[in-house]
Amino acid sequence: MNHGRLFHLVLCVLALPPINGIAAPAATPELFAPGAISTVDDEYGIAMMPDGRTAYFTKRSPTTNTPSRNVICVTQLVDGHWSEPQVASFSGRYSDFGIAIATDGKRLIFSSDRPAEKAAEGGPPNVDLWAVDRDAEGWSEPRNLGARVNTPAAEAYPSLAADGTLYFSSGRPGGKGSADLYRSRLVDGDYTEPENIAGINTPGYESQPAIAPDQRTLVFVAADRSDTLASKGAPYSRPDLYISFSDGKGWSKPRHLDAPISSTANEGAPGFASDGHWLYFSSDRSFVSLPMPRRLGAREYEAGLHSVLNGWNNIYRVPLATLERLRDAKANAKGLP
């Protein structure tokens, strides 16, 4: 089956609603590297090296009554095609996910439940942020980012600005909700005490930040809001993507990224491309809806089950220019934030 052809049969172009009377540009999510990176497996959370020719992303194992395993994979773009993914040198034993790469390509930060040096003996695994540094021989051994960034709560989904500022999500005490977004600045090689990001966090769930290199645009995941597309009648919470813009003094009120970027499926793991042209995100949208608009025959149903749109996560991308025009439209209408 041609997975790419199947996907393009279901793509559509929709326009975002106007902002303060200004029409926002159309946005068409594109399935990224079907058959190579986006496959019948469960993939999410991609990050690129600065040259855009090496990609790191997460594969997750299926699970029913046992914990899933998240493995960070790496692939190279060779002669216009992505190579068969391999498990990254620092991954494969623990549950690793949520990848951020510094703009110079010399540091990669990720989430992992691997034990820290001071982990409680026999206690449950805790998700922390870890870093590997790159030299001529490859990646170093992972090191925990330390007690200033990591706590006994979960810290996950890092994102790095051009100046090294670290954004991440955490359920640490003192926050506003079940998970909040935090920011820690890099000063003289060390991360400062993380700050809860004002104007973004609520008593609800905010997670999985993606910060633009210049820190003017922030995309993140939220669930159970009134404008979340699956908030009514869904059997469980399904997060959507939200966006906020900064003028250097504060953040604008977060706005829902409407269809076709968000959908009634789960959207998450956003990330900005190193070349500044794309926003990547994951979604488990599929050929299935409840109720189905029409009856499916056996062959059609089997084809869907074994296609890239079988309901596992895939990686999509949308042109960053779409979001920038959205920001500029808002700025021209009433200023920021």
C-alpha positions as CSV (number, residue, x, y, z in Angstrom):
1,M,0.0,0.0,0.0
2,N,1.2,3.5,-0.8
3,H,1.0,5.2,2.6
4,G,1.8,8.6,1.3
5,R,-1.1,8.4,-1.3
6,L,-3.5,7.2,1.4
7,F,-2.6,10.2,3.6
8,H,-3.0,12.8,0.8
9,L,-6.5,11.5,0.1
10,V,-7.5,12.7,3.6
11,L,-5.6,16.0,3.6
12,C,-7.6,19.2,3.3
13,V,-6.9,22.9,3.3
14,L,-8.8,25.0,5.8
15,A,-8.5,28.6,6.8
16,L,-7.9,29.7,10.4
17,P,-10.6,32.0,11.8
18,P,-10.1,35.7,11.6
19,I,-8.3,37.5,14.5
20,N,-9.9,40.8,15.3
21,G,-11.3,41.0,11.8
22,I,-8.0,40.0,10.1
23,A,-8.2,36.7,8.1
24,A,-5.4,34.3,9.1
25,P,-3.7,32.3,6.3
26,A,-4.5,28.8,5.5
27,A,-2.4,26.0,7.0
28,T,-2.0,22.5,5.6
29,P,-0.3,19.9,7.9
30,E,1.9,17.6,5.9
31,L,2.8,14.1,7.0
32,F,6.5,14.1,7.5
33,A,8.6,11.4,5.7
34,P,5.8,8.8,5.4
35,G,7.2,5.2,5.4
36,A,10.5,6.3,6.8
37,I,9.9,8.4,9.9
38,S,6.1,8.4,10.0
39,T,5.2,4.7,9.7
40,V,2.7,2.2,11.0
41,D,4.5,2.4,14.4
42,D,4.0,5.0,17.1
43,E,6.3,8.0,16.5
44,Y,6.3,11.5,18.0
45,G,8.6,14.3,19.1
46,I,11.2,15.2,16.4
47,A,14.2,17.4,16.6
48,M,16.7,18.3,13.9
49,M,20.5,18.9,13.9
50,P,21.3,22.4,12.6
51,D,22.0,21.2,9.1
52,G,18.6,19.6,8.9
53,R,20.1,16.3,7.7
54,T,20.0,14.4,10.9
55,A,16.7,13.9,12.8
56,Y,16.1,12.5,16.3
57,F,12.6,11.3,17.2
58,T,10.8,8.9,19.6
59,K,9.3,5.5,18.9
60,R,6.9,4.1,21.5
61,S,6.1,0.5,22.0
62,P,2.4,-0.7,22.1
63,T,1.1,-1.4,25.5
64,T,-2.0,-2.8,27.2
65,N,-1.2,-3.8,30.8
66,T,2.5,-3.1,30.8
67,P,4.4,0.2,30.6
68,S,5.4,1.3,27.1
69,R,9.0,1.9,26.2
70,N,10.0,5.1,24.5
71,V,13.2,4.9,22.5
72,I,15.0,7.8,20.8
73,C,15.9,7.0,17.2
74,V,18.2,8.8,14.7
75,T,18.0,8.9,10.9
76,Q,20.0,10.7,8.2
77,L,18.9,12.4,5.0
78,V,20.9,10.7,2.2
79,D,20.3,11.5,-1.5
80,G,16.9,13.0,-0.6
81,H,15.7,10.0,1.4
82,W,15.7,9.4,5.2
83,S,17.7,6.3,6.2
84,E,16.4,3.4,8.2
85,P,16.2,4.7,11.8
86,Q,18.6,3.4,14.4
87,V,18.4,3.6,18.2
88,A,20.5,6.6,19.4
89,S,23.8,5.8,21.2
90,F,22.4,7.1,24.5
91,S,19.0,5.4,24.3
92,G,17.5,1.9,24.2
93,R,17.5,0.8,27.8
94,Y,15.2,3.2,29.6
95,S,12.1,5.2,28.6
96,D,13.6,8.2,26.7
97,F,11.5,10.9,24.9
98,G,11.1,14.7,24.5
99,I,14.1,15.8,22.6
100,A,15.7,19.3,22.2
101,I,18.9,20.1,20.3
102,A,20.9,23.3,20.9
103,T,21.2,25.6,17.8
104,D,24.9,24.7,17.5
105,G,24.2,21.0,17.6
106,K,26.6,20.4,20.4
107,R,24.1,19.5,23.1
108,L,20.9,17.4,23.2
109,I,18.5,17.4,26.2
110,F,15.9,14.7,26.6
111,S,13.4,13.3,29.2
112,S,14.2,9.9,30.8
113,D,13.1,7.7,33.6
114,R,16.7,6.4,34.0
115,P,17.8,6.4,37.7
116,A,19.7,9.5,38.9
117,E,22.6,9.1,41.3
118,K,20.5,9.9,44.3
119,A,17.4,7.9,43.3
120,A,15.6,6.2,46.1
121,E,16.5,2.5,46.3
122,G,13.7,0.4,44.9
123,G,11.5,3.5,44.4
124,P,9.4,4.2,41.3
125,P,11.3,5.7,38.3
126,N,11.1,9.5,38.1
127,V,11.3,11.4,34.8
128,D,14.1,14.0,34.8
129,L,15.8,16.0,32.2
130,W,19.2,14.7,31.0
131,A,21.8,16.0,28.6
132,V,24.4,14.6,26.2
133,D,27.2,16.7,24.7
134,R,28.7,16.1,21.3
135,D,32.4,16.0,20.3
136,A,34.3,14.5,17.3
137,E,33.6,11.0,18.6
138,G,29.9,11.4,19.1
139,W,27.6,11.9,22.1
140,S,28.8,11.7,25.7
141,E,27.2,9.6,28.4
142,P,23.9,11.1,29.6
143,R,24.2,13.4,32.7
144,N,21.3,14.5,34.9
145,L,20.7,18.3,34.8
146,G,20.7,18.5,38.5
147,A,18.5,19.5,41.5
148,R,17.9,23.0,40.3
149,V,16.1,21.9,37.2
150,N,15.0,18.4,38.3
151,T,12.8,17.6,41.3
152,P,11.0,14.5,42.7
153,A,8.2,15.5,40.4
154,A,8.3,14.8,36.6
155,E,10.3,17.2,34.4
156,A,9.9,16.5,30.7
157,Y,9.6,17.8,27.1
158,P,12.6,20.3,27.0
159,S,12.9,23.0,24.3
160,L,15.9,25.2,23.8
161,A,16.1,28.8,22.6
162,A,19.1,30.1,20.6
163,D,20.6,31.6,23.7
164,G,20.4,28.3,25.6
165,T,17.3,29.2,27.7
166,L,15.6,25.9,28.6
167,Y,11.8,25.6,28.5
168,F,10.1,22.4,29.9
169,S,7.1,21.1,31.7
170,S,6.8,20.0,35.3
171,G,4.3,19.0,37.9
172,R,6.5,20.3,40.7
173,P,5.0,21.8,43.9
174,G,4.2,25.5,43.7
175,G,2.7,25.4,40.2
176,K,-0.7,26.5,39.1
177,G,-1.9,23.2,37.7
178,S,-1.3,19.5,37.2
179,A,1.5,20.4,34.8
180,D,2.9,23.8,34.1
181,L,5.5,25.3,31.7
182,Y,8.8,26.6,33.2
183,R,11.8,28.5,31.9
184,S,15.4,28.3,33.1
185,R,18.0,30.7,31.7
186,L,21.6,29.6,30.9
187,V,24.1,31.8,32.8
188,D,27.8,31.1,32.7
189,G,27.1,27.5,31.7
190,D,24.6,26.8,34.5
191,Y,20.8,26.8,34.5
192,T,19.1,29.3,36.8
193,E,16.2,28.6,39.2
194,P,13.3,27.7,36.9
195,E,10.4,30.3,36.7
196,N,6.8,29.5,36.2
197,I,5.9,31.2,32.9
198,A,3.5,34.0,33.7
199,G,0.5,34.5,31.4
200,I,0.6,30.9,30.1
201,N,-0.1,28.5,33.0
202,T,-3.6,27.9,34.5
203,P,-5.1,25.5,37.0
204,G,-5.4,23.1,34.1
205,Y,-2.9,21.1,32.1
206,E,-0.1,22.9,30.1
207,S,2.8,20.8,28.8
208,Q,5.2,20.0,26.0
209,P,6.5,23.5,25.1
210,A,8.2,24.4,21.8
211,I,10.0,27.7,21.9
212,A,11.2,29.5,18.8
213,P,14.9,30.3,18.7
214,D,14.3,34.0,19.2
215,Q,11.7,33.3,22.0
216,R,9.0,35.3,20.2
217,T,6.7,32.3,19.6
218,L,5.7,29.6,22.1
219,V,3.6,26.6,21.1
220,F,2.4,24.2,23.7
221,V,-0.1,21.5,24.6
222,A,-3.2,22.0,26.7
223,A,-6.3,19.8,27.4
224,D,-9.9,20.1,28.6
225,R,-10.3,23.7,27.6
226,S,-13.6,25.0,26.2
227,D,-12.1,25.3,22.7
228,T,-10.3,22.0,22.7
229,L,-11.8,20.1,19.7
230,A,-12.3,16.8,21.6
231,S,-13.5,18.4,24.8
232,K,-17.1,17.4,24.3
233,G,-18.1,13.8,24.4
234,A,-14.6,12.3,24.2
235,P,-14.0,9.3,26.4
236,Y,-10.7,10.8,27.7
237,S,-8.8,14.0,27.5
238,R,-7.3,14.7,24.2
239,P,-4.9,17.7,24.0
240,D,-4.6,20.3,21.3
241,L,-1.9,22.8,20.3
242,Y,-2.0,26.4,21.6
243,I,0.2,29.4,20.6
244,S,1.3,32.6,22.3
245,F,3.5,35.5,21.2
246,S,6.0,37.6,23.1
247,D,7.1,41.2,22.7
248,G,9.9,40.7,25.2
249,K,7.8,42.0,28.1
250,G,5.2,39.3,28.4
251,W,3.1,36.7,26.6
252,S,-0.1,37.2,24.7
253,K,-3.2,35.3,25.7
254,P,-2.8,31.7,24.3
255,R,-4.9,31.0,21.3
256,H,-6.1,27.6,20.1
257,L,-4.5,26.4,16.8
258,D,-7.6,25.4,15.0
259,A,-8.2,22.8,12.4
260,P,-6.5,21.4,10.4
261,I,-3.5,21.8,12.8
262,S,-5.4,20.6,15.8
263,S,-8.1,18.0,15.4
264,T,-10.3,15.7,17.5
265,A,-7.4,13.4,17.8
266,N,-4.4,13.8,20.2
267,E,-2.0,16.5,19.1
268,G,1.3,17.0,20.9
269,A,5.1,17.1,21.0
270,P,5.5,20.4,19.0
271,G,9.0,21.5,17.9
272,F,10.5,24.2,15.7
273,A,12.8,23.2,12.8
274,S,16.4,24.3,13.0
275,D,16.0,26.0,9.6
276,G,13.2,28.2,10.8
277,H,10.8,27.0,8.2
278,W,8.6,24.5,9.9
279,L,6.7,23.6,13.1
280,Y,6.6,19.9,13.7
281,F,4.0,18.1,15.9
282,S,2.6,14.7,16.4
283,S,-1.0,13.5,16.0
284,D,-2.8,10.1,16.2
285,R,-5.5,11.1,13.7
286,S,-6.6,8.1,11.7
287,F,-9.1,6.6,9.3
288,V,-11.5,5.9,12.2
289,S,-14.1,8.1,13.6
290,L,-17.1,7.4,15.9
291,P,-19.5,7.0,14.4
292,M,-18.0,6.3,11.0
293,P,-19.6,8.4,8.3
294,R,-20.3,5.3,6.2
295,R,-19.9,1.5,6.5
296,L,-16.5,0.1,5.8
297,G,-16.0,-3.2,4.1
298,A,-13.4,-5.8,5.3
299,R,-10.7,-4.9,2.8
300,E,-11.0,-1.2,3.4
301,Y,-10.9,-1.7,7.1
302,E,-7.9,-4.0,7.0
303,A,-6.1,-1.5,4.7
304,G,-6.7,1.2,7.3
305,L,-5.4,-1.0,10.1
306,H,-2.1,-1.6,8.3
307,S,-1.7,1.9,7.0
308,V,0.2,4.9,8.4
309,L,-3.2,6.3,9.5
310,N,-4.0,3.4,11.7
311,G,-4.4,5.5,14.9
312,W,-0.8,5.5,16.2
313,N,1.0,8.8,16.4
314,N,2.7,10.2,13.3
315,I,4.8,13.3,12.8
316,Y,3.4,16.2,10.8
317,R,4.7,19.7,9.9
318,V,3.2,23.0,9.0
319,P,5.0,26.0,7.5
320,L,6.2,28.4,10.2
321,A,5.4,31.3,8.0
322,T,1.7,30.5,8.7
323,L,2.3,31.1,12.4
324,E,4.4,34.2,11.8
325,R,1.6,35.8,9.7
326,L,-0.7,34.9,12.5
327,R,1.5,36.8,14.9
328,D,1.9,39.8,12.6
329,A,-1.8,40.0,12.1
330,K,-2.4,40.1,15.8
331,A,0.3,42.7,16.3
332,N,-1.1,44.9,13.6
333,A,-4.6,44.6,15.1
334,K,-4.0,45.4,18.7
335,G,-0.3,45.1,19.7
336,L,1.5,42.5,21.8
337,P,1.0,41.0,24.2
